[in-house]
């Protein structure tokens, strides 16, 4: 009989329903489960109960971690410590990119090359500036 070895239940499943589905799949395939060195047989009622209890605690622990992380981020944000990723272009560079695009003399590919950024960054700058993505003179983008 094959045995699936998992150090901790949270490495096997993210939620109780997920753990139950995996347990049922293991039973159907005739596979035993080793959690932290102990063998659990999801076909045995006692093992199944203990497995489900472990799954509940693992999900609870993961939910607590998520909650604490969100709370910590909210506190840091309120104190001005969590500002997110810095923009690739300064405000001045963004204004120049929008100005250059507005002249109709530069394609999106040329702007990407001049500012050493990707297409998504160029369009993100346009979106933030409320600029049109088709230049006034009709140059190719």
Residue frames relative to the residue before (quaternion, step in Angstrom):
aa qw qx qy qz dx dy dz
X 1.0000 0.0000 0.0000 0.0000 0.00 0.00 0.00
X 0.4174 -0.7092 0.5165 0.2365 3.58 -0.95 0.93
X 0.1672 -0.7692 0.6101 0.0903 3.55 -1.24 0.57
X 0.2550 -0.7305 0.6165 0.1461 3.54 -0.95 0.97
X 0.1637 -0.8022 0.5710 0.0600 3.57 -0.65 1.16
X 0.0290 0.7832 -0.6160 0.0792 3.56 -0.74 1.15
X 0.4451 -0.7168 0.4578 0.2800 3.63 -0.74 0.98
X 0.7902 -0.0034 0.0286 0.6122 3.61 1.02 -0.83
X 0.5948 -0.6049 0.3942 0.3534 3.57 -1.07 0.69
X 0.6309 0.5423 -0.3545 0.4269 3.62 1.02 -0.66
X 0.5994 0.5353 -0.3592 0.4745 3.60 1.28 -0.18
X 0.6719 0.4904 -0.2834 0.4772 3.57 1.26 -0.36
X 0.8235 0.0289 0.0514 0.5643 3.59 0.90 -0.91
X 0.4234 -0.7178 0.5049 0.2250 3.56 -1.21 0.63
X 0.8012 0.1175 -0.0400 0.5854 3.58 1.17 -0.50
X 0.6772 -0.4859 0.3602 0.4189 3.55 -1.30 0.26
X 0.6707 0.4754 -0.3324 0.4622 3.65 0.80 -0.82
X 0.6242 0.5343 -0.3330 0.4626 3.58 1.06 -0.75
X 0.6551 0.5058 -0.3084 0.4690 3.60 0.95 -0.89
X 0.6488 0.5128 -0.3223 0.4606 3.59 0.97 -0.80
X 0.6415 0.5188 -0.3252 0.4621 3.58 0.98 -0.84
X 0.6575 0.4957 -0.3084 0.4762 3.56 0.95 -0.86
X 0.6374 0.5293 -0.3208 0.4590 3.59 0.99 -0.84
X 0.6612 0.4974 -0.3029 0.4729 3.59 0.95 -0.88
X 0.6354 0.5233 -0.3259 0.4649 3.57 1.01 -0.79
X 0.6422 0.5207 -0.3234 0.4602 3.58 0.99 -0.80
X 0.6359 0.5208 -0.3267 0.4665 3.60 0.98 -0.84
X 0.6718 0.5111 -0.2981 0.4456 3.57 0.89 -0.95
X 0.7196 0.4177 -0.2412 0.4996 3.58 1.11 -0.64
X 0.4598 -0.7023 0.4354 0.3252 3.58 1.27 -0.09
X 0.4598 0.6731 -0.4422 0.3742 3.56 1.11 0.74
X 0.3330 -0.7149 0.5778 0.2102 3.56 -1.03 0.87
X 0.3021 -0.7460 0.5689 0.1693 3.55 -1.26 0.44
X 0.1193 -0.7719 0.6220 0.0543 3.56 -0.88 1.00
X 0.0419 -0.7926 0.6076 -0.0309 3.56 -0.57 1.25
X 0.8489 -0.0721 0.0159 0.5233 3.55 -0.55 1.16
X 0.7392 -0.4186 0.2204 0.4794 3.57 1.06 0.70
X 0.6676 0.4481 -0.3088 0.5081 3.61 1.23 -0.17
X 0.3721 -0.7293 0.5349 0.2086 3.56 -0.98 0.89
X 0.0692 -0.7773 0.6252 0.0122 3.55 -0.94 1.02
X 0.1819 -0.7687 0.6068 0.0879 3.52 -0.90 0.97
X 0.3264 -0.7860 0.4888 0.1919 3.62 -0.25 1.23
X 0.5915 0.5600 -0.3782 0.4399 3.62 1.22 -0.20
X 0.6301 0.5165 -0.3214 0.4826 3.61 1.21 -0.52
X 0.5174 -0.6806 0.4134 0.3135 3.66 -0.71 0.98
X 0.6727 0.4853 -0.3101 0.4645 3.63 0.91 -0.84
X 0.6535 0.4994 -0.3088 0.4776 3.57 0.97 -0.85
X 0.6380 0.5313 -0.3221 0.4549 3.56 1.01 -0.84
X 0.6470 0.5130 -0.3176 0.4661 3.59 0.97 -0.86
X 0.6782 0.4863 -0.2953 0.4652 3.58 0.87 -0.95
X 0.6159 0.5470 -0.3275 0.4628 3.57 1.05 -0.81
X 0.6721 0.4879 -0.2890 0.4760 3.59 0.93 -0.91
X 0.6351 0.5162 -0.3330 0.4683 3.60 1.01 -0.74
X 0.6355 0.5138 -0.3227 0.4774 3.58 1.00 -0.80
X 0.6435 0.5245 -0.3181 0.4578 3.57 1.01 -0.83
X 0.6340 0.5245 -0.3276 0.4643 3.60 0.99 -0.81
X 0.6872 0.4703 -0.2894 0.4720 3.60 0.87 -0.90
X 0.6335 0.5243 -0.3363 0.4591 3.60 1.01 -0.74
X 0.6574 0.4921 -0.3070 0.4810 3.59 0.98 -0.84
X 0.6311 0.5342 -0.3215 0.4614 3.59 1.01 -0.84
X 0.6584 0.5083 -0.3007 0.4666 3.58 0.93 -0.92
X 0.6550 0.5009 -0.3098 0.4734 3.60 0.97 -0.83
X 0.6502 0.5130 -0.3135 0.4645 3.60 0.99 -0.81
X 0.6324 0.5191 -0.3286 0.4718 3.60 1.02 -0.78
X 0.6467 0.5221 -0.3189 0.4556 3.57 0.95 -0.85
X 0.6483 0.5109 -0.3114 0.4709 3.59 0.97 -0.86
X 0.6596 0.5158 -0.3041 0.4543 3.56 0.94 -0.93
X 0.6725 0.4902 -0.2985 0.4673 3.59 0.90 -0.92
X 0.6300 0.5308 -0.3337 0.4582 3.57 1.02 -0.75
X 0.6573 0.5001 -0.3084 0.4720 3.60 0.92 -0.91
X 0.6518 0.5081 -0.3184 0.4644 3.60 0.95 -0.86
X 0.6615 0.5110 -0.3026 0.4580 3.58 0.92 -0.88
X 0.6524 0.5013 -0.3099 0.4765 3.57 1.01 -0.80
X 0.6424 0.5174 -0.3282 0.4603 3.59 0.99 -0.78
X 0.6438 0.5058 -0.3220 0.4754 3.60 0.98 -0.80
X 0.6609 0.5024 -0.3049 0.4668 3.59 0.91 -0.93
X 0.6439 0.5197 -0.3157 0.4644 3.59 0.99 -0.85
X 0.6695 0.4985 -0.3064 0.4576 3.60 0.94 -0.86
X 0.6927 0.4392 -0.2679 0.5055 3.59 1.17 -0.53
X 0.5200 -0.6663 0.3956 0.3594 3.56 1.29 0.02
X 0.4894 0.6810 -0.4183 0.3489 3.58 1.21 0.31
X 0.7389 0.3350 -0.1944 0.5514 3.58 1.18 -0.51
X 0.0270 0.8452 -0.5289 0.0719 3.53 -0.14 1.28
X 0.5295 -0.6234 0.4197 0.3935 3.57 1.20 -0.14
X 0.7148 -0.4394 0.3305 0.4321 3.50 -1.35 -0.04
X 0.4857 -0.6647 0.4874 0.2910 3.56 -1.03 0.85
X 0.5221 -0.6384 0.4527 0.3390 3.62 -0.98 0.75
X 0.5449 -0.6277 0.4460 0.3319 3.58 -1.11 0.66
X 0.7663 0.2604 -0.1425 0.5697 3.56 1.13 -0.66
X 0.4785 -0.6444 0.5077 0.3132 3.57 -1.06 0.75
X 0.6814 -0.4662 0.3550 0.4386 3.58 -1.28 0.22
X 0.6439 0.5263 -0.3159 0.4568 3.57 1.02 -0.79
X 0.6530 0.5016 -0.3066 0.4775 3.59 0.99 -0.85
X 0.6372 0.5249 -0.3296 0.4581 3.57 1.00 -0.81
X 0.6507 0.5094 -0.3170 0.4654 3.58 0.95 -0.86
X 0.6580 0.5035 -0.3070 0.4683 3.58 0.99 -0.80
X 0.6194 0.5334 -0.3408 0.4644 3.59 1.01 -0.75
X 0.6663 0.4905 -0.2996 0.4750 3.59 0.91 -0.91
X 0.6442 0.5227 -0.3174 0.4594 3.59 0.98 -0.84
X 0.6662 0.5038 -0.2995 0.4612 3.58 0.90 -0.96
X 0.6495 0.5101 -0.3136 0.4687 3.56 0.99 -0.82
X 0.6535 0.5431 -0.3034 0.4313 3.55 1.02 -0.83
X 0.5982 0.5681 -0.3675 0.4294 3.60 1.16 -0.48
X 0.3916 -0.7316 0.4727 0.2966 3.57 1.16 -0.54
X 0.5537 0.6374 -0.3764 0.3814 3.58 1.26 0.05
X 0.7486 0.3614 -0.1893 0.5226 3.59 1.22 -0.36
X 0.3573 -0.6966 0.5769 0.2330 3.54 -1.07 0.78
X 0.6669 -0.4700 0.3764 0.4390 3.55 -1.27 0.22
X 0.6438 0.5303 -0.3218 0.4481 3.59 0.95 -0.86
X 0.6535 0.5005 -0.3167 0.4713 3.58 0.98 -0.76
X 0.6409 0.5103 -0.3225 0.4742 3.58 0.98 -0.79
X 0.6115 0.5459 -0.3418 0.4596 3.57 1.04 -0.76
X 0.6827 0.4874 -0.2781 0.4680 3.56 0.94 -0.92
X 0.6630 0.5186 -0.3122 0.4403 3.59 0.85 -0.95
X 0.7848 0.3298 -0.1652 0.4980 3.59 0.89 -0.93
X 0.3683 -0.7657 0.4561 0.2646 3.61 1.33 0.03
X 0.5167 0.5920 -0.4413 0.4333 3.54 0.86 1.04
X 0.5586 -0.6062 0.4537 0.3386 3.55 -1.30 0.24
X 0.7157 -0.4524 0.3326 0.4153 3.52 -1.35 0.28
X 0.6512 0.5303 -0.3216 0.4373 3.57 0.93 -0.90
X 0.6369 0.5267 -0.3286 0.4572 3.60 1.02 -0.76
X 0.6295 0.5292 -0.3329 0.4613 3.59 0.98 -0.85
X 0.7000 0.4589 -0.2761 0.4725 3.59 0.81 -0.95
X 0.6079 0.5443 -0.3555 0.4558 3.60 1.09 -0.65
X 0.6275 0.5206 -0.3312 0.4749 3.59 1.04 -0.78
X 0.6418 0.5160 -0.3244 0.4654 3.60 0.96 -0.85
X 0.6561 0.5211 -0.3134 0.4470 3.59 0.92 -0.91
X 0.6791 0.4875 -0.2936 0.4637 3.58 0.91 -0.89
X 0.7030 0.4484 -0.2621 0.4858 3.56 1.06 -0.73
X 0.4045 -0.7126 0.4757 0.3199 3.58 1.25 -0.30
X 0.3910 0.7380 -0.4610 0.2998 3.57 1.23 0.46
X 0.5287 -0.5951 0.4940 0.3496 3.51 -1.25 0.50
X 0.3842 -0.7222 0.5191 0.2476 3.60 -1.09 0.64
X 0.6639 0.3888 -0.3204 0.5527 3.60 1.27 0.10
X 0.4104 -0.7422 0.4695 0.2456 3.59 -0.54 1.12
X 0.6650 -0.5520 0.3530 0.3584 3.55 -1.24 0.64
X 0.7338 0.4336 -0.2560 0.4560 3.60 0.90 -0.83
X 0.5217 -0.6786 0.3931 0.3359 3.58 1.27 -0.06
X 0.3106 0.7470 -0.5333 0.2471 3.63 1.12 0.45
X 0.5979 -0.5904 0.4072 0.3579 3.56 -1.15 0.63
X 0.2533 -0.7369 0.6039 0.1678 3.54 -1.08 0.75
